[in-house]
Amino acid sequence: MRPAIIVIDIIKDFTTGVLGSERARSIIPRVKRLLDEARRRGVPIIHVTDAHIEDDREFQLWPRHAVDGTEGAEIVEELKQPGDYHLKKRRYSAFYATGLDALLRELGVDTVILTGLVTNICVQHTAADAFFRGYRVVVVEDCVEALSDEAHREALRYMREIYGAEVVSSQKLLNRLGGEP
């Protein structure tokens, strides 16, 4: 197995900004711990973040957020690290028009480990596109979050049943990576 960790949309507008919530902020310490161990083990970390244009059509569905070049579109400070990759996206899936697939193939990755926001939107659409491209999908259940418990649970169930995703806790994944319990 040659994994990469994909960190989806853990940005200021989704944690402390216009669409921020305590639910979103609550995963940051666990994601940080996972990323720190992954970096020690040489596992590539790829942040894929919303970076919308000024009049993006997504703003018909959601409040204006994560406009490219604004502070709200920045990765949260706790997770920024030199050496990590960073790709920008305008749609839900981290694969759509981002170059993610090409980067993963260049890195020799066969397994994507998904973390981030929001479980039933961007994470789920990314899982679908990873599955369609032949990647093994792992979703870290306590390092993703949705707007409600119900949406979170349903998305995890769906990804497990429809894409064959392995849904695992961060502690179990850390143990596999060789991290301390």
C-alpha positions in Angstrom: 0.0 0.0 0.0 1.3 3.5 -1.0 -1.0 6.0 0.7 -1.4 9.8 0.6 -3.5 11.8 3.0 -5.9 14.2 1.3 -7.0 17.1 3.6 -10.2 18.6 2.1 -11.2 22.1 2.9 -9.9 22.6 6.4 -9.8 26.3 5.7 -10.6 29.4 7.7 -14.0 30.1 6.2 -15.1 26.5 7.2 -13.7 26.6 10.7 -13.9 30.2 12.0 -15.3 32.1 9.0 -18.6 32.5 7.3 -19.4 28.8 7.3 -17.4 28.0 10.4 -18.6 25.7 13.2 -17.5 24.0 16.4 -18.1 20.7 14.6 -15.5 21.7 11.9 -13.0 23.0 14.5 -13.3 19.9 16.6 -11.4 17.7 14.1 -8.4 19.9 13.7 -6.3 18.4 16.7 -6.9 14.8 15.4 -6.1 15.8 11.9 -2.9 17.5 13.1 -1.8 14.5 15.0 -2.4 12.2 12.0 -0.5 14.6 9.7 2.4 14.9 12.0 2.8 11.1 12.2 2.3 10.8 8.4 5.0 13.3 7.7 7.4 11.5 10.0 6.7 8.3 8.0 7.1 10.0 4.6 3.4 9.8 3.7 2.5 12.6 1.2 0.1 15.2 2.5 -2.1 17.0 -0.1 -4.4 19.9 0.9 -7.2 20.5 -1.6 -9.1 23.6 -0.8 -12.0 25.7 -2.1 -10.8 28.7 -4.1 -13.8 30.2 -5.7 -14.0 33.0 -8.3 -15.9 36.2 -7.3 -19.2 35.2 -8.9 -19.0 31.4 -8.5 -22.2 29.6 -9.2 -21.8 27.7 -6.0 -22.8 31.0 -4.2 -26.4 30.3 -5.4 -26.4 27.4 -3.0 -24.1 28.5 -0.2 -23.1 31.9 1.2 -20.1 33.5 -0.5 -17.0 31.7 0.9 -13.4 30.8 0.2 -12.9 33.3 -2.6 -9.5 32.7 -4.1 -6.9 35.0 -2.6 -8.9 35.8 0.5 -8.0 34.9 4.1 -11.1 32.7 4.3 -9.6 30.4 1.6 -6.4 29.8 3.5 -5.5 26.5 5.2 -5.9 26.8 9.0 -2.6 27.6 10.6 -2.4 24.5 12.8 -2.2 22.3 9.7 0.1 24.3 7.4 3.5 22.8 6.9 6.3 23.3 4.3 6.6 20.3 2.1 2.9 19.6 1.9 1.2 19.8 -1.5 -1.6 22.3 -2.0 -4.2 22.2 -4.8 -7.1 24.5 -5.3 -10.6 23.5 -6.3 -13.8 25.2 -7.4 -16.2 22.2 -7.1 -16.9 19.7 -4.4 -14.6 16.9 -5.6 -10.9 17.3 -4.9 -10.3 15.6 -8.2 -12.4 17.9 -10.4 -10.1 20.1 -12.5 -7.3 20.1 -9.9 -4.5 17.9 -11.1 -4.9 15.7 -8.1 -5.0 12.4 -10.1 -1.8 13.3 -12.0 0.0 14.2 -8.7 -1.1 11.0 -7.0 0.1 8.9 -10.0 3.4 10.7 -10.1 3.8 9.9 -6.4 2.9 6.2 -7.0 -0.1 6.4 -4.7 -2.7 3.6 -4.7 -4.6 4.5 -1.5 -6.2 7.8 -0.6 -6.8 8.6 3.0 -9.5 11.2 3.3 -9.8 13.8 6.0 -11.6 17.1 6.1 -14.9 18.9 5.5 -17.7 18.3 4.8 -18.3 14.5 5.1 -21.4 14.3 3.0 -20.4 16.9 0.4 -16.7 17.4 -0.6 -15.4 14.3 1.2 -18.1 12.0 -0.3 -17.6 13.5 -3.8 -13.9 13.0 -3.5 -14.4 9.4 -2.4 -16.5 8.8 -5.5 -14.0 10.2 -7.9 -11.1 8.3 -6.1 -13.1 5.1 -6.5 -13.9 5.7 -10.1 -10.2 6.2 -10.8 -9.2 2.9 -9.1 -7.8 4.2 -5.8 -8.4 2.4 -2.6 -10.4 4.7 -0.3 -9.9 5.1 3.4 -12.0 7.6 5.3 -10.8 8.6 8.8 -14.2 8.9 10.6 -13.0 11.2 13.4 -11.0 13.4 11.0 -14.0 14.3 8.8 -17.1 16.2 9.9 -20.5 17.2 8.5 -23.1 19.8 9.5 -25.1 17.2 11.5 -24.5 13.8 13.1 -27.1 12.2 10.8 -25.4 13.6 7.7 -22.0 12.4 8.9 -23.2 8.9 9.7 -25.1 8.5 6.5 -22.2 9.7 4.3 -19.8 7.2 6.1 -22.3 4.4 5.5 -22.7 5.4 1.9 -19.0 5.5 1.2 -18.5 2.2 2.9 -21.3 0.4 1.0 -21.1 2.1 -2.4 -17.3 2.7 -2.8 -16.0 0.0 -0.6 -14.3 2.6 1.5 -12.6 1.5 4.7 -13.9 3.7 7.5 -11.3 3.8 10.3 -10.6 5.8 13.4 -7.6 8.1 13.5 -6.1 6.0 16.4 -6.4 2.8 14.4 -4.7 4.5 11.4 -2.0 6.0 13.6 -1.3 2.5 15.0 -0.9 1.2 11.4 1.4 4.1 10.5 3.5 3.3 13.6 2.4 6.2 15.8 2.1 6.0 19.5 -1.3 5.1 21.0 
